[in-house]
């Protein structure tokens, strides 16, 4: 049965369709005959009668660079009339993002929001992962200089990154004895109000940071993202190169450990990051990787994602 689908996302005219997972999901939805609507998160409103609306436009998508979307006339859309809403805008995971999850949580149970907005709100990517310390590298959450200094003395080289950052922005490697540390600390203290993530540096990141896609708690595909020369960041938007890969026994152990909890929370589409057998992030807001996996010869994971969405919707 065709579904009515609304996609809450960043400006569709700016996306790079070659690597955009949201676009891959939209293409598959269209191929199945589902009706697509597009809106920006800032257009959400909660009316005085409790109705949640967004200024939305019907959208037609095609896999053509420079001609990938055609929008109809935008008008207020009652989101309770939708079957499925894809919650897909990128971080930063700030108060605006959190507010959008509160509004979407007011929709009736007949509307399937992917991923579940309450679970997205309760599972910040660099904090949710701390539920599994046995799978992680040494990790400290702080903005206290003395705590970081003690952590460096214990673990040597470290990585510092903002707690709610994304896409590899503001990720720094700090040596055990590094004359730039004081200036870097001052910069972080000025730019970021929240605590920071401090982790032991995993030197084997040079061999890749693996993105594994789980659908309804089950790992279905992966891509190894290899950093560019003279960079520790493997994100493809930062110059990382995609390479084919297989699951290791350790990675299957990680997925088997976290998978049931992802399913329980309604986190249907999740991307985890694994470096040298260590889980570093659980990405739930707008995980990417589907198009990269297909491009290197892997499966088109938009298909099982929509299989899972349709099954969950039918069960309601």
N, C-alpha and C positions, 0 to 999 in steps of 0.2 A: 504494500500500500504506500503510495507517495506520502511523504511527510512534509510539513511546513517547518523550515529550518531558518533560524535567525543566527547570524554570526556577529558576535561582539569582538571587534578587532581594531588594529591600527589602520591608518589610512590605506585603503586598498590600492590606490594609485601609486603608492610609494614602495610596495613590496617588490622584492626580487623573486620572481616566481620560480627560478631554477632551484632555490633551496628552501622555499617557504612551505612549511608543513600545513598551515592553515589553508593555503591555496590548494594543496594536494587533497585535503579533506573536502574542500568545496567542489573540486573536479569530480571526485568520486560520488559525492552527493548528487551532483547534476546528472552523472551517468546513470544513476539509479532512478532518476525521474523526480527527485525531491525538489520542492520549490525553495529557492534561496532568497534570504533577505539580509541586507548588510546594514550595520549601524556602528557608530563610534560610542565608546563608553561614556563620554561626556554628555551624550544626548539622552541618557537615562533620566527619567523623572518618576517620582512617586506622587500620584495625585491625592487630593484630599479624600477621595472615596476608597483609597487603598490600591488603586489600579497602577501597575507598573507599565510605563510606556517608553518607547524610544523612537527617535526620528529615524526611520528606516526606509531603505529603498530596495525594491526587487533588483536582483543582480543576476546577470548571465556571465559565466566564466568560460574561458577557452585557453588552451595551453599555447599561447602565442605571445612572445615577448613584445611589449609595447602595445598590445591589443588584447590584454588578458581579461578585461572586465567591462561590461556595459551596465550602467545603472539606470533604473527607471526613476520616476518622480518620488522623492522622499516625502513621507507623511508620518504622522504619529501612528505607531503600531502598538496595540495592546499585546504585551508579550505572553499573557495567559492564553492567547489564541494559538500560540506556536506549539508544535510537538516537541521540538528539540532546540536548545540554544547552545551554541558552541562558545564557551568563554575562552577567548583566544588572544586578548591583547597582551603585548609583551610587558614585562616589568619596566620601570621600577615598581616594586611592591610597596607602594606608599599608601597614604590615607585615601587617595582617590580610588586606588585599586580595591582597597578594603571596603570602601563604601559601596562600590559596585557589587561586591559579593553580598552585602547586606540587602541590597535592593533585589537582587536575583533570588535570594533565599525566601522572599515573600511570595514567590510564584506558587501556584497550586501544584500538588504532586503529579498532576497529569503532564506537566512540562518537565522534560528531562534536560537538566543542565549538565554539560560535560566540559570540564570536570565539576563535580559537586561544589557549589560555591562555599559552603561552610567548611568543607574539608580543605579547599584551596586556602581559605583564610587561616585555618588552624595548622597548616603545614608549610610554613615558609621554608624555602628550599635548602637553606644552609642551617636551619634549626631542626626541622623534622628528622634530618639524617642523624642528629645526635641521639635519637632513640636507639641507635645501633652502634654503640661505641666499639664493639668487638669487630666491626667490619671496617672501621675508619682508621686513617692515620691520626697521630696525636693532634688534638684540636683544642683551641682555647677561644672562648668568646669574651671579649673585653675591649675597653678603651683605656685601660690603666697601664701606664708605661712600665711600672715596676713589674707587673704581671707578665708583660711581654718580654722584658729583660730576663726574668727568671725562666721563662719558657725557652728562650734562645739558649741560655746556658745549659739547659737540660737536653735540648733536641738539636742544637746546632743551627744549620740553615733553616729558614722558615719562609713561608709565603703569607703575605698580608693581603686581605681583600675586604671590600665593604660587605656588610652582612646582607644587604638587599640589592647588591649589584647584579649585573647580568651581562652576558656576552663577552666576558673576559675583560671588561672595563676596570681600570684601577686595580689590577692584580700585580703585586710586586714580590719579587724574591729578595730576601734580606740575608746577607751572609752572617755567620756567627759573630764576626767582628766587622762591622760595616759602618764607615764614616758617614754614610748617607742616612742612617737610621733616624737620627734626631730630626733631620729636616723632613723625612717621610712621616714620622710620627706627628709633627706639627701640621703638615699638610692634611693628613687624615683627620686630625682633631678639628681643623677648620672646615673641612668639606662635609664631614659626616657626623650627625648628631647621635646616631645609634652606635652600639658596640661594633667591633670588627671581628672578622674571622682570622685567626692566626693558626696555621697548620705547619707541621713538620714538612719540609720540602722533600718531595718524592723525585729523586734524580732520574728515575726511569721514565719520567714524563716525556723525555726526548723520544721515546719509542711510541708514544701515543697516549691519548686520553680517550678511552672508549665510551661512546654514547650507546647505551642499550635501551631499546624501546620495549616497554611492557604494556600490553593491552589487557585490561581487566586482571592485572596481577601476573600475567604470563609473559615471559620474554620471547619476543618473536623476531627480533632483528637487531643488528648492531653495526656501527661504523667506527673505525679507528681513526681518530683525528690527530694527525701528526703535526706538531708545532713547526712553524717556519724556523729557518736557521736564526740563531741568536734571539729566540723568543721562547718563553716558557708557556705561553698561552696557545692552546690548541684549537680554540674556537675558530670555525671556518670564516666568521666575519672578521677575524684578526689574522687571517692568512694561513690558518691550518689547512692541511691537505687531507682529503678523505681517502681511506684505504680499506679494502675488504678485510674481514676478520672473522674469526670463529669464537664461540663461547669457550672459555676455559672452565675447568671444574670449579675453581674458586668463584668465578662469575655466576655460575649456575647456583652455587651455594648462597651467594648474596641474593639472587633473585628469589630463590625458594624461601629465604628468611623474610624478606620484606613483602613478597607478593600477596600473601593472604591479607595483610593489613591494608595494602593499597586497594584491594577489592572490597574489603569491608567498609572503607571510607568513601567509596564511590569515585575513586581516582582512576578513571577508565583508561586514560592515556597519560603515561608517565615516561620521562626520560631520565635515566640515572647515569652518572658519570663515574667511571672506574679507572683508576690509574694504578698499574702494577698490582692489581688484586685488592686495592683499597677503594671503598666507596667514599666519594667525596661530596656528592650532591644528589638529592632526589628532586627533580624538576617537575613541578605540577601545574605551574601557571600557564605556560604556553610552550610546552616542550617541542623541540625541533628534531630533525634527523630523518624523517620519512622519505623525503625526496633524495637525500644523499645516499641512503641505503639502497633505494631502487637504482640510482645512477651507477653504483658500483657493482650491480648485478644481483642484488638481493631482492627480496619480495617487495611488492607494493603494499605496505602496511596500512594504507588508507582503506584497503578492502576489509581486513579483519576488524579495523576500528569501526567501520560502518556496520559490519555484521553484528558486533557487540552492541552498538547503539540501537540498532533496529530490534535486537532481541530484548534489550532492557526496556525499550519503549513499549513493545508488545506485552511485556509482563505486567505493565501498569494498567 
